[in-house]
Amino acid sequence: MKNEIVKPSILPGFMELLPADQIEFNKLADTIRKTYESFGFMPIDTPVIEKSEILLAKGGGETEKQIYRFSKGSNDLSLRFDLTVPLARYVAQNSNSLTFPFRRYQIGKVYRGERNQKGRFREFYQCDIDIVGSNNLSILNDAEIPSIIYSIFNNLGFEDFTIKINNRKILNGFFESLGIEDKSDVLRIIDKIDKIGVVIATQELLTSGLSKGVIDNILEFINARGSNEDILLFLKNLDISNSTFKDGLCELSTVSKYVKLFGVPDKNFKIDLKISRGLDYYTGTVYETFLNEYPSIGSVCSGGRYDNLAEYYTKQKLPGVGISIGLTRLFYQLNEVGFFKNDTNSCITKVLVIPFDNNVIDYAISFAKSLRDKGIVTEIYLEDTKIVKKLGYANKLGIPYTILIGDEEIQNKTVKVKNMVTGNQETANLDEAYKMVNI
């Protein structure tokens, strides 16, 4: 009886890459990781599977609809849907062993059962940093975050991008001054106004119960234009006595001042009163980052300040500030707009050692090891086939150098180094070969 062939496929909403694309993906991840570490953030890793009671401690709603939840024996389990809730559990659980402020980064997969659509994924990597304090956390940490965002995208090769910033206290205080009691709906609508447009946003605000006059005030407020100093002056001149508004204006002024001292150029940093971050756990500073050359991508890095990270797991107050980069979506979108170079490299090998036949295999293996010991990524072709096919293998993968070894090379204790791009071929000993390929 023949085995039935199962058609190979993966679930919708999951991304799987060929080696050339995976190399580019890994470069993105490595750049982000190295940048995080350069600012002193320490790595942690939390389980992909958490107890459902941990992930759902805040309550159901959209989270419960999107979560992957299952049972194993008597255990009620769920796949993590972000890296923030596991961080909250981690900090609450290990607070006695951590040093505060606690600066951590994590790069890992998360899972959301969202409706499948192009560019949105059910399994995806997030790259998060957070600075968590014990009882209090200086507002200057909020000013350092844009410098980290700036360094990341600068290191990735971008120059024309904008880190947009606002403060939720300013928005909440302004809404309170207008007599708006339920601010969550208004924040949610404003957060998406650039996507849905003013007309639809106005309709939704009317539906939420606001008057035309109040809506006009909101639209005038969030559309304030000018330099960062102009917008801060505009806010000050509103002369709003609301204490929440005043606190937010003070914080935004401080952050704006120190962002410059942290080295972020004015052209890459902008106060934008539309930035609200719809998630309700943000309480102060909020960030969104946009690549100006690729406006269709939308925000590529977002986050903000929260008053109490782990309020559902401990009585200890743990304020914090952080950002997240959706790495899988960012890679997909950049690939779609042709950001990555279309070269032929689909491996990381620098040198392919090619023995002419099995008689010289011992010498070839020894030579390959010597190159690896010197830090050169080296592969050896072990299949017994024609030399043309061996060279074709290197060409197909885009390996830049081959080292050819036959009986003559063994006798002379040399090798032939072939540049696969130019076609040039030279005889060399180990040290000379190393210098030729170490470019």
N, C-alpha and C positions, 0 to 999 in steps of 0.2 A: 504494500500500500504506500503510495507516494504521499509525502508531506504536502499539505496545501501551502501555497505561497501567500503570505500576508503582505498586502501592498504597504510599503514603507511610507509613513506619513507622520506628521506631528499635529497636535491640537491647534486650532486657530488661536491667535493671540500669543503665541510663543515664538521666540526668535532663535534661529539656528543659523550659524554663519559658516561659509567656506573659509579655509585657512587664511587667505589673503585679507579678507574682511575682518577675521578674528584678530589678526595682527594689528590692524588699525584700531580696532575696539580696545585691545589691550594697551596700546599706546595712550589712548585717551584716559583709561583707568589709571595707568601708571603715572601720568602727568598730574592728575588730580591727587592721587595718593601722595606723591612726592611733595606737592605744594602744601597739602595739609600738614605733613610731617615737618616741613620747613618752618611752620608757625608753631611748632611744639605740641600738636595734637597727637594723642596716643591712640593706637588701634585697639578696638575691641571687636569681638564677634559674638553674636547671640544666636540661639537656636532658631532655625526656620520654623519649627513647630513650637507653639506656646500653648499653655492651658487656655481654653476659651474664656474662662472667667477673668483672665488677665487682659486679653485683647478687648473684651466687651465690658470692662469695668465701668466705662463711661456711659454705657447705654447702647441701645440698638441703632435705629435709624439706618442711614445709608451704609454705615460700616457693616452692620449685620447682613444687609442684602448682598454685599460684595465679598464677604469673607468666605474662604474655603474652610468648611467645618466638617469634622468627621469624628467617629468614635473608634477606639481600639480597646477592646475589653471594657473596663469601667471608666476609661479616661475620655473626657470630652476635650477634643483637641482642635486647633485651628492653625492655618498657615499665617504667618505674620503679613499684614497688609501695608506696613511701613516700618521704618527703623526707629521712630520716635517713641512709640508705646513700649517696645522692648527696652529702649534706653531708660525710660521711666522706671520700669520694673527692675532693671539692672542696678540703677543708682540707689533705689530704695532698698534693695536687697543687700547691696555691698557698701552702703554709705559709711560704715565704720572702718572700712579698709581703704577708702578712697581719700585723696587729698583734694580739697576744694580751694579755688575754683577747679572743677574737673573738666579738662579739655579732651574730648574724645572725637575720633572719626571712625566711621564704619562704612564699608563698601560691601553690599550684599544684595541678594535677590529678595524681592517681596512679591506678593501674590494678591491680585484683585480680580474677582469674577465680574468684570465689566463687560458691557456689550461690545462685541468684537467690531472694530473699525480700523481703517488704515492709520498706521502710526500710533495706535494705542495698543498696549500689551497687557496680558493677564499675568505674565511672569516678566519681571524686569529688574534691572539693577538700579539701586539708589546709592548715591555717594553723599553721606551726611557728615556735618560737623556740628557740635554743640559745645557751648561753654556753660556749665551748670554751677551755680553758687549755692552755698548753704546759708539760708535766711536772707541774704542780700547779694546783689551782683552789680558792680559799677556800670553805669551807662557807657563808660568808655569802651567796654567790650562790644557794644553795638556799633561803635565807630571803627573798630578793628575789622569786623566782618567784611565790609566792602573792600578793604585792602586785600583780603584773602580771595574774594571773588575776582578782583582785578588781576591778581597774580595768576590765578588759574587760567583765565581766558587769554591773558597775555602770553602765558607759557604754551597755550594751545595754538598760538599763532594768530590770534585776533587782535585788531587794533580798534576797529570801529564798533564799539558796544557801549551800552548805557546801563549802569546800575541805578535803578529807580528806587526811591526811598520815601516813606511816609511814616506817620505815627498814628496808631489806632486811637490813642487818647484824643488827638486833635479831631478826628472824625466823630468819635463818640461825643465829645464835648460840644462840637458844633451842632450835631443832631439834637442833643439835649437842649441847646439854646433855642432851637426851632420848635421845641415841644414834642419831638418824636420819641415815643416810649419804646417801641419795638425796633431796635436798631439793626437786628441781625438780617432782616429781609433787605433793608436799604444797603447794608454793606455788601451783601451777596450780589445785588443788582449792579452796584457801582463797580465791583470787582470785575465784572464781565462787560462793562459798557463799551470798551474798545472793540470787542468781538461782535456784540449785538447791535451797536449803534445807538444814537441818542433817541431816535423815535421809539424803538422797541423798549428801551430802558425807561423812557417817560411813561409809556403805557403800563409797564410793570409796576412802576412807582405809584401811578394812579390807582391801579388794582389793589395795591397794598394799603390804600386808604389815605395817601397824602394828597394835599390840595395842590392846585396848579402853582400857586404862589410859593409854597414851600419847595416844590420841585424846581422851580426857576432859581431859587436861592441856592439849592444844592448844586445845580448844573453850573451856575456862575462860580461857585466856590471851587469845585473840583477842576474847573478849566482855567484856573489862575495860571498865567504865563510869565515868563521872564527868567532871569538868573535865579540861582538859589537864594541869593541875598534879597532879590526882588520879592520872591514868594514869602520868605520869612518876614519881610517888612509888611507885605499884604496881610499876613495873618495877625501880626501885631496891631496893625491899624484897624482891624475889625473890632478891637476893644471888647472882646467877649469876656465876661466876668466869670464864666463857668470854670470851676477849679480843675476839672479834668482836662479841659481845653488848654488852660495855662500850663499844667504839668507837661502835656504833650508838646506844646510849643517850646518849652524850656529844654526838653529832651532832644527834640529835633534840631534846635539851634546848637546844642552841645555836640551832637553827633556830626552835624554838618561841618562844624569847625574842626573837629579832630580827624575826620576822614581825610582832610587835606594834609594834616600832619603825618598821617599814616602813609602818605605818598600816592593817593589816588588823584589823577589829573581831573581838572574841572570838566573836561569834555566827556569823561566816562562816568560822571556822577551827577544825578539830577533829582531834585525834590519834585515829586509828582503826587498831587493830592488825590488822584484817582486810585492809587495803589492802596488796596485795603486788605487783600488776602482773606478770602471768604471764610476760612477755617476759624472757628470760634475760640480756639485756645490762644490765639495771638492777642496780646494785651498792650503792646507798645510799638516799638520800631518794627516796620515791615519792609521787605525787599523783594524786588523783581528785577531780573536781568534780561536784556534783549540784545540780540546780534543785529545791528542796524542794516547790515548787508543782506540779511535773511529774515525779513519781517514776518514771513509766513510761518516761521517756526514757532513764534510766540516766546513766552518766557522760558529761559533755559536754566535758571537758578533762582530759587525763591526761599523765603523763610522769614524769621522774625523773632521778637521777644515774647516770652510767656512768663506769667507771674509764678506759676507753681507746676513744675513738670510732673511730679509724682503724687499729686494730691489724692489719687485713688488707692495708693499703696502705702502711704506713710503720713504721719502727722507733721513730719519735718517739712518746712517750707523750702522748696528747691527751685528758685527762679533760674531762668536760662535764656540764651539766645542762640539761634542756629540757622543753618541753611541746608538745602538739599538740592542735588542735581540728579535728575532722572537720566541716568547714563544711557540706558537702552534707547529711550525715545530720542535723546540728543544725537546719538550715533546714527539712528535710522534717518532722522531729518537731515542731518548733514550729508549723509550718503545720497539722499534723494536730490539734494540741490547741487551735487557734484563737488563737494568740498574736498574730498580725498583725491589724491593724485592717482590716475589710472596707470600704475606701473605693472610690470609682469610678476613682481615678487609675490610668491605665495608661500614662502617659508622664511625662516630666520637664519638659515645656514649661510655662512660667509665663504667657506671653502669646501669643495667636494674632492676628496682624495680618491683617485681612480687607479686601481691596480690593473695592469694590462691583462694579467691572468692569475690563476691561483698560485703560481710559483713564487710570486712576489707579495703574497697577502700578508705575511708576517711583518715585512719591512713597512708595508703600507699602514698596517694597524699601529705600529710603533710610531710612525711619522705623524699620523692623525692625533695620537695621544699627546705627542710633544707640542703640537699646535694648540690643543685644548688646554694643556698646562700653562701655555702663554696667554690664555684668555681669548683665543680665536674660536668662534663657533664653527665646528668642523664636523663634517659627516663623511663616512666612507661608503663607497658603493661596493656591496658584497656579492651582488648577483653575477653569475658567470655568463656573460653575454658579449656581444660585439661592442667595440669601442665607440662606434657611432651612436649606439643606443645609450651608452653611458653619458656621453656628451649631450645627447638630446635630453636626457633627464635633467641635467644641470640647466640647460637652456629653458626648458619648460617651466622650471621652478624659479628661474631668474637668479640662480646662484652666480655671484660675480666672478669667482675664481675656481679653477680646477687645478689639481696637482696630479700629474701623470707619472706613474712609476712602472718601469719595466726592468729587464735584466741589466741593461746598460746603466740605469740610475743606481741600482744596488751596487754594482761593481765600483762606481765612482763616488758612492755615498752622496748622491745628489737627487734632485727631482726636477721635473719640468713644470713650471708655473705658467698656466694659460689664463690670460685675461679674457673672460667670455664676452665682454662688451666690445673690446677693440680687436680681439683675435690674436694679439701679440703673445708670443710664447718664449720664455727664457729659462735657461738652466740655472739652478741655484742650490746652495746647501740649506740647512735648516734655518740658520740665522738670516740668510739673505731672503729666503722664501717668506719668513715671518715679516720682515720689513716691507716686502712687496705687497702682501695681502693686508697688512695692518694700516690701512689708509682710511 
